[in-house]
Amino acid sequence: MNIQVTTRHFNGSAELQENVKAEIQKIQKFNDSIKDVHVILDAENKLRKSAEILINISDKTICASSEAENMHKAIELVLLKVQRRLKKENQKHKGHRAQSIVELIESDLSIEGIENQRSIH
């Protein structure tokens, strides 16, 4: 997984960037198909700091952003949003799984049994 951290309108310390990368590594457990992540930290306004995360998954891009009074709070909020969205995306894929062969055979047998009972009566 490729992680890129961009800071705008301030010089982000190496420690801040390493902390962000460590947190991004943790969210990989929510989705296995994350290809790359771009984190944008912006401090254009002295009162409001913003953080934005763009995650490229195999077939789509997930975006999240947040604003707060300090950068650490903005990062924390955007990570929570990303975790929620990745969990939701994972649930979508799990909900659309194909039936196993055993399930198909059992359903066919139960349908045949019902049809046989109807023809007898």
Beta strands, then each sheet from edge to edge (+ up, - down):
strand 1: 2-8
strand 2: 34-42
strand 3: 49-57
strand 4: 61-68
sheet 1: 1+ 2+ 3- 4+
end
